[in-house]
Amino acid sequence: MVELDGRFEITSNRESSFGRYAIMLIPKNREKDCAYIIEFKVYKPLKEKNLAQTVANALNQIEEKQYEAKVAADGFAPEN
Protein backbone atom coordinates (compact mmCIF):
# COMPACT_ATOMS: atom_id res chain seq x y z
CA MET A 1 0.00 0.00 0.00
CA VAL A 2 2.83 2.41 0.80
CA GLU A 3 4.14 2.18 -2.76
CA LEU A 4 0.68 3.03 -4.15
CA ASP A 5 0.47 6.32 -2.23
CA GLY A 6 1.76 8.34 -5.17
CA ARG A 7 -0.84 6.89 -7.55
CA PHE A 8 -3.89 6.59 -5.27
CA GLU A 9 -5.74 8.35 -2.49
CA ILE A 10 -5.90 5.54 0.07
CA THR A 11 -8.62 5.47 2.72
CA SER A 12 -9.66 2.74 5.12
CA ASN A 13 -12.56 1.84 7.36
CA ARG A 14 -14.63 4.84 6.30
CA GLU A 15 -18.38 4.84 6.20
CA SER A 16 -19.88 4.55 2.73
CA SER A 17 -23.64 4.27 2.26
CA PHE A 18 -24.73 1.45 4.61
CA GLY A 19 -21.45 0.23 6.07
CA ARG A 20 -17.69 0.54 6.30
CA TYR A 21 -15.32 -0.74 3.63
CA ALA A 22 -11.85 -2.04 4.53
CA ILE A 23 -9.78 -0.10 1.95
CA MET A 24 -10.61 2.17 -0.96
CA LEU A 25 -8.09 3.25 -3.59
CA ILE A 26 -9.06 6.30 -5.65
CA PRO A 27 -6.64 6.95 -8.52
CA LYS A 28 -4.98 10.33 -8.80
CA ASN A 29 -4.83 9.81 -12.58
CA ARG A 30 -8.29 8.59 -13.66
CA GLU A 31 -7.17 7.97 -17.24
CA LYS A 32 -4.42 5.58 -16.14
CA ASP A 33 -5.89 3.69 -13.17
CA CYS A 34 -9.21 2.27 -11.94
CA ALA A 35 -10.68 2.72 -8.46
CA TYR A 36 -10.58 -0.27 -6.10
CA ILE A 37 -12.70 -1.28 -3.13
CA ILE A 38 -11.17 -3.97 -0.92
CA GLU A 39 -13.09 -5.88 1.75
CA PHE A 40 -11.15 -8.29 3.97
CA LYS A 41 -12.84 -11.42 5.27
CA VAL A 42 -11.79 -14.31 7.46
CA TYR A 43 -12.63 -17.80 6.20
CA LYS A 44 -15.09 -19.39 8.64
CA PRO A 45 -15.19 -23.15 7.97
CA LEU A 46 -18.26 -23.65 10.16
CA LYS A 47 -20.28 -21.14 8.11
CA GLU A 48 -18.69 -21.33 4.65
CA LYS A 49 -18.02 -24.30 2.39
CA ASN A 50 -14.76 -22.98 0.95
CA LEU A 51 -12.66 -19.89 0.30
CA ALA A 52 -14.66 -19.11 -2.85
CA GLN A 53 -17.75 -18.68 -0.68
CA THR A 54 -15.81 -16.31 1.60
CA VAL A 55 -14.84 -14.24 -1.44
CA ALA A 56 -18.46 -14.25 -2.65
CA ASN A 57 -19.59 -13.04 0.79
CA ALA A 58 -17.13 -10.13 0.61
CA LEU A 59 -18.37 -9.16 -2.86
CA ASN A 60 -21.99 -9.42 -1.70
CA GLN A 61 -21.20 -7.12 1.23
CA ILE A 62 -19.63 -4.55 -1.11
CA GLU A 63 -22.73 -4.64 -3.32
CA GLU A 64 -25.38 -4.79 -0.56
CA LYS A 65 -23.86 -1.95 1.44
CA GLN A 66 -23.27 0.09 -1.72
CA TYR A 67 -19.62 0.84 -1.02
CA GLU A 68 -19.26 1.88 -4.66
CA ALA A 69 -21.54 4.91 -4.08
CA LYS A 70 -18.55 7.16 -3.32
CA VAL A 71 -16.65 6.26 -6.47
CA ALA A 72 -19.84 6.54 -8.54
CA ALA A 73 -20.49 9.99 -7.03
CA ASP A 74 -16.94 10.93 -7.99
CA GLY A 75 -17.80 10.13 -11.63
CA PHE A 76 -16.30 6.67 -12.04
CA ALA A 77 -18.08 4.31 -14.44
CA PRO A 78 -18.93 0.87 -12.93
CA GLU A 79 -16.25 -0.83 -15.03
CA ASN A 80 -13.60 1.50 -13.60
C-alpha positions in Angstrom: 0.0 0.0 0.0 2.8 2.4 0.8 4.1 2.2 -2.8 0.7 3.0 -4.1 0.5 6.3 -2.2 1.8 8.3 -5.2 -0.8 6.9 -7.6 -3.9 6.6 -5.3 -5.7 8.3 -2.5 -5.9 5.5 0.1 -8.6 5.5 2.7 -9.7 2.7 5.1 -12.6 1.8 7.4 -14.6 4.8 6.3 -18.4 4.8 6.2 -19.9 4.6 2.7 -23.6 4.3 2.3 -24.7 1.5 4.6 -21.5 0.2 6.1 -17.7 0.5 6.3 -15.3 -0.7 3.6 -11.9 -2.0 4.5 -9.8 -0.1 2.0 -10.6 2.2 -1.0 -8.1 3.3 -3.6 -9.1 6.3 -5.7 -6.6 7.0 -8.5 -5.0 10.3 -8.8 -4.8 9.8 -12.6 -8.3 8.6 -13.7 -7.2 8.0 -17.2 -4.4 5.6 -16.1 -5.9 3.7 -13.2 -9.2 2.3 -11.9 -10.7 2.7 -8.5 -10.6 -0.3 -6.1 -12.7 -1.3 -3.1 -11.2 -4.0 -0.9 -13.1 -5.9 1.8 -11.2 -8.3 4.0 -12.8 -11.4 5.3 -11.8 -14.3 7.5 -12.6 -17.8 6.2 -15.1 -19.4 8.6 -15.2 -23.1 8.0 -18.3 -23.6 10.2 -20.3 -21.1 8.1 -18.7 -21.3 4.6 -18.0 -24.3 2.4 -14.8 -23.0 1.0 -12.7 -19.9 0.3 -14.7 -19.1 -2.8 -17.8 -18.7 -0.7 -15.8 -16.3 1.6 -14.8 -14.2 -1.4 -18.5 -14.3 -2.7 -19.6 -13.0 0.8 -17.1 -10.1 0.6 -18.4 -9.2 -2.9 -22.0 -9.4 -1.7 -21.2 -7.1 1.2 -19.6 -4.6 -1.1 -22.7 -4.6 -3.3 -25.4 -4.8 -0.6 -23.9 -1.9 1.4 -23.3 0.1 -1.7 -19.6 0.8 -1.0 -19.3 1.9 -4.7 -21.5 4.9 -4.1 -18.6 7.2 -3.3 -16.7 6.3 -6.5 -19.8 6.5 -8.5 -20.5 10.0 -7.0 -16.9 10.9 -8.0 -17.8 10.1 -11.6 -16.3 6.7 -12.0 -18.1 4.3 -14.4 -18.9 0.9 -12.9 -16.2 -0.8 -15.0 -13.6 1.5 -13.6 
